[in-house]
């Protein structure tokens, strides 16, 4: 693997698929190889998570501020989040287990001895991750140090909500620069938790009648209305039903930015738009002639007996990117690959950092990111993302 993110391969146990609580039944796990993500420089993301021009003294003061409540009363009000339906399976699965605060040794939900970078053997899940930031453990099931409430809307809605102070975390599957038109984005603090190799998917009947892949030029022509029948790309003589996501969706913004180099371009061939990936999946599956872009967590294995939403390959130049191929959809060069973001506003508090940090561990990446069919981050990206969080009182605990 040559790229700085990874994806789980092979079967997973129930405890490694608990993130599916957020999108029960919508995704089959896949084992395609590859990894990637967008390495394009993002002005909302720095290695330190703070002002890169600050002096050492200023940086120390800022880290103390970002640590927030350290040495004083910690905030135990519920952590709130809203935004992308693509990020939702990761965040909601994490919030569900956080809320249950399972005891160590629970074979379905929390076996800390399985994870190399989890330095505890007997603490409950939320007690452990919140405890890194100084929260007192409750020692009780269904009683975490603070609750986490995750809502579902769109990427644009999520980043607007965090800017307005309505939520702590704004979830987005597109960059905030593509979602909002602002003079400056410096107050948005960008935390990447995973990578989505956004696939192109078709109704199962179209796949079974010979359309197993298209070129990026054909994809553009389909969405611009210049190709209107499946027979033009090797399929049956049937009208193409072109579907997409609603305005404000990070999945839609990322598709337009990555395929057309314009996040605001109008795509005249789209006949129906859907607010959530869950709704789009249902529409593709119920049709016999549909095509759409969609998040990885919402597709079926091409060889599944009961498949309804099937990913197809995309050829760009001389390279064909396949769902289970090499290069796969997580390859760095795959044009539809995009980071999955949890944005905070102005700084990142201890409360916010504790929850985000859970996803930046072996446990969080395997269970909540790869467990939802997304690509995990590589070691160097994990380290960079941790640097953007508040500084825990004793640093991030690791095995020595």
Residue, then its C-alpha position, 0 to 999 in steps of 0.5 A: x500500500x503506497x498511500x497514507x490511508x488504509x481500509x479494512x479487509x476481510x470479515x469483521x465481527x459484530x463488535x467491529x461493525x457496531x458503527x452500523x447502528x447509525x445506518x442499519x442495513x444500508x451497507x455491505x462491507x467490502x475488502x477492496x485494496x488501496x487507500x488515499x485521500x485528498x492531499x490538497x492543501x486546506x487552509x482550515x487545517x494546520x499541523x498544530x491545529x492553531x496559528x502556524x505563525x504564533x511564537x512559542x509563548x503564544x503557542x503555549x498559551x493557545x494550547x492551554x486555551x485549547x485544552x480549555x477547561x483543564x484545571x477548572x470545571x470541565x464541561x459536561x453538557x451534551x456534545x452536539x453535532x450535525x451535518x453530512x449523511x456521509x459522516x453520520x454513520x461514523x459519528x452516530x456509531x461512535x456516539x451510540x457506543x459512547x452513550x452506553x459506556x460499555x465495560x471493558x471486556x464486553x465482547x460486542x462493544x469494547x475490548x480495549x486489549x485488542x487495540x495497541x494504542x488504547x492504554x487501559x485494560x479495565x476502564x469503560x469506553x467513554x470513561x477512558x476517552x473522556x478521562x484522557x482529557x481529565x474527566x472523572x469516570x462514572x464507572x456506570x453503564x449508560x452514564x458517560x461523563x457527558x452525552x453526545x447527540x448527533x443529528x443528520x442533515x447536510x454538509x452545508x447545514x453542518x458547517x453553517x450550524x457550527x459557525x452559528x454556535x448551534x452545535x459543537x461539531x459540523x460534519x461535512x463530506x466536502x471542504x468548507x471552502x466548497x460548502x460556504x462562500x466566505x472571505x476567510x475560513x480560518x475560524x473553522x478547525x478541520x478534523x479529518x477522521x476518514x476518507x470516502x472513495x466516492x463510487x459511481x453506482x448503478x441499479x443492479x439490473x444495469x450492472x447485470x446487463x453489461x455496464x460494469x464500468x464507464x469513463x470519466x468522459x462518459x460520466x460527464x456526458x451523462x450528467x450534462x445530458x449528452x448521453x441519455x441511453x444505456x446503449x450508448x455505454x454498452x448497456x440495454x436500450x433504456x433511458x438513463x435515470x440520472x440521480x444526485x444529492x440535494x444542494x448543500x450536500x457535501x457528496x454533491x459538492x465533492x462530485x461536482x468539484x472533483x469531476x467538473x472542477x467546479x463545485x457550483x456547476x449546474x448538472x442539467x441531466x439530474x432528474x431527482x435529488x435526495x437529501x440523504x445518502x440513505x434516500x438516494x440508495x433506496x431510489x437507485x435500488x428501486x429503479x432498473x435504470x439509475x446511475x448516481x454518485x453515492x458514499x461508500x457506506x451505502x453500496x452493495x458488493x457486486x457479487x452479492x445475491x441480493x444486491x441493489x446498488x452496485x459500484x462500477x469502475x471508472x476509467x480516467x485516462x489509461x487508469x481504471x479504478x475498481x471497487x475491489x481492484x488495484x488501484x481501488x477507489x481509495x487510491x490517492x489519484x482517484x478523482x472522487x476521493x474525499x476527506x470526511x471532516x468534523x469541523x469545530x469553530x475557532x478552537x477545539x475544546x477538551x470535550x470536543x477533542x475527547x470525542x474526535x480523538x476516539x476516531x483517531x485510534x486503532x479502535x475508532x479507525x477499525x470499528x467506526x471508519x473501516x467498519x462503515x466501509x470507508x478508508x482509514x487514515x495512515x499513521x502520519x495523518x493520524x499524528x497530524x490530526x491529533x496535533x490539531x486537538x486540544x492538548x490533554x493534561x498528560x499527553x495522548x496515552x500510548x503503549x511504550 
